[in-house]
Amino acid sequence: MRAAAAVLLAVLLATAAGCGSDQRDGDYVKALNRAQAGLAQRFGRLEARITPTSSAAQDARTLLAYEAAVRDTVATLRAVDPPGALAPLHRRFIGEVADYGAALRTARGRLKGDDPQAILAAQGRLRTAVAQTGTRLNATIRAINRKLQG
């Protein structure tokens, strides 16, 4: 789970790399930075709950908390008013962040029970889903940055 959180944080941090030339673009980047900072703080607190000795029930609760953090970030991102030319990319970005939450929900559902093989398989599927989501997010971020840089 720690790797999954780190991937999403790295992707959101990269969002701030683009810097537009006008005030609206700057305001947009600041809004994304605020959303990222809030998510980073919550993920930082949650990371301390991940231990090699945590039970499946504890891991499920931690995943639920990660889901809540992602859900809140999606809500924050939806409240951001992107510059007109960025609106389609912004919607795509929100959808991709939401996909991360869906991957967490799926993993949490699969962590039920005490079968170590099933738990390992669920963790592997989560890593794969996070990597795929990260790839899509990175592509969207590059597109946002290209638009911001003109």
Summary of the structure (lengths in Angstrom):
residues: 150
radius of gyration: 16.2
end to end distance: 36.6
largest distance: 55.0
contacts: 462
relative contact order: 0.18
helix: 83%
strand: 0%
